[in-house]
Amino acid sequence: MSPEEFRQEAHRLVDWMADYMQNVSQYPVLAQVAPGSIKKQLPDSAPVLGESFEKIFKDFEKIILPGMTHWQSPTFMAYFPANNSCPSILAEMLMATMGAQCMSWLTSPAATELEERVLDWLRDAKGLPNSWKGVIQDTASSATLSAILSARERHSAFAINQHGFTGEHRYRIYSSEHVHSSIDKGVKIAGIGQSNIVKVAVDEAFAMIPSALEKAIQDDLAAGFTPLCVVTAIGTTSSTAIDPIDAIGDICLKYKVWHHIDAAYAGTALLLPEYRWMIKGIEKADSYVFNPHKWMFTNFDCTAYYVKDTQTLINTFSMTPEYLKTQQDDEVNNYRDWHIQLGRRFRALKLWFVIRSYGISGIQEKLREHMQLAQWLYEKLDEHPQFELLAPMPLNTICFRYLPASGDIDTANERLMQKINDSGKAFLSHTKLNGAFTIRIVIAQTNVKKTDVEMVWQLIQEAAYSQH
Ligand SMILES: *Cc1c(COP(=O)(O)O)cnc(C)c1O
């Protein structure tokens, strides 16, 4: 493809992209395809001769598009969102065009320096401790693994990095049973062993009970284990429960345990001063992660990971073979030493575009709108005798179920959710709370409006009543 052909195709694509954004709610939110049906339409082997872009794009529309779930649809209310926005997409286009690999300061100084700047902006706008430093990683899963590895290396004085596990310590990690599965995964990968995660009891709002944590630590010490790290959640995955990080922070300090805070989804809410209570006492913690790629209108992937002590992070990961040494190494930040992989994309550009386009106040306005819309639906469900709320709603994730007049409640709710998802009009997901099948609705999509929430409320009622 020549640059001239590229220009023409790109102009056409931009028109397609703008149309897609305008019309996204006309597609079925959840892809309505059977397993294997997309693959069946693709040839067994790669083309030997090059094909025209026109032909490729036709197949994209015909084969690929029907197999897409439309995460940017305003009635995508499943899981947590992976929001994009126009300024973020524009930045992705520029990033792809320059195709820079920003592993070191030298390999694109602007990428490093912009990243330092925008992460400081976000840190301050969210009220995080102003001595902390941040790095952009791919996902919260990687950031949490980084935290667990840093905890391990701080405790062993970097000996496990050098010599591997010698069996001196039997490490333990603590979290509530409601934290994200990435914590278990990180513990597995870090060599600590999944059986060494202690799931601490929660209260009626699904938040960790500090006294239960302290008891678990004491029991482990008595049994010869070494408490290593506590992972708390600001916004658990099931119900966005808020662990009391202030009290837990005191316990972590007392027993010299690393405290990592996973605020992957809910962390964006800290841009609103009225939600800062969630991080009271954060200065006692060691690390904190949140995902602008969820609720901050920045294309997946973009995770902001903040640490109190950058040297521990860098000592855990740095690796400087001769061919990566540069003359500036003493004066600059080489972000490759702040995470697991070497290569890195220029993700700071999209954060910069998003923050500047919306302004902090523009983002705040969206967040408040989402909270209000969620509150409206929460009240509707609360008032209705045939629906039951199954968790408090500190932010904008609603956990509820339908109470049928007769028959099995879980089955009725599974059917209700399936019916809505099969309709293609909205996409909801579920969890289990106290053993009960729980439907979750997250009102946080970039462009969600009151009419979308009203429509979903209508769908829920119709799907419930149609069961009789
Ligand atoms: C989404 C989520 C994660 C995982 O995020 P990735 O960036 O996909 O790894 C972890 N923890 C919580 C609380 C989450 O909501």
PDBQT file of the ligand as one rigid body, heavy atoms in Angstrom, charges set to zero:
ROOT
HETATM    1  C1  LIG A 501     -10.829  -5.187  36.119  1.00  0.00    +0.000 C 
HETATM    2  C2  LIG A 501     -10.187  -5.457  37.408  1.00  0.00    +0.000 A 
HETATM    3  C3  LIG A 501      -8.939  -6.078  37.489  1.00  0.00    +0.000 A 
HETATM    4  C4  LIG A 501      -8.215  -6.601  36.277  1.00  0.00    +0.000 C 
HETATM    5  O1  LIG A 501      -7.927  -5.621  35.380  1.00  0.00    +0.000 OA
HETATM    6  P1  LIG A 501      -6.980  -5.879  34.110  1.00  0.00    +0.000 P 
HETATM    7  O2  LIG A 501      -6.488  -4.519  33.800  1.00  0.00    +0.000 OA
HETATM    8  O3  LIG A 501      -7.851  -6.464  33.057  1.00  0.00    +0.000 OA
HETATM    9  O4  LIG A 501      -5.911  -6.814  34.527  1.00  0.00    +0.000 OA
HETATM   10  C5  LIG A 501      -8.370  -6.232  38.725  1.00  0.00    +0.000 A 
HETATM   11  N1  LIG A 501      -8.989  -5.819  39.838  1.00  0.00    +0.000 NA
HETATM   12  C6  LIG A 501     -10.189  -5.216  39.818  1.00  0.00    +0.000 A 
HETATM   13  C7  LIG A 501     -10.817  -4.752  41.095  1.00  0.00    +0.000 C 
HETATM   14  C8  LIG A 501     -10.829  -5.017  38.605  1.00  0.00    +0.000 A 
HETATM   15  O5  LIG A 501     -12.013  -4.393  38.572  1.00  0.00    +0.000 OA
ENDROOT
TORSDOF 0
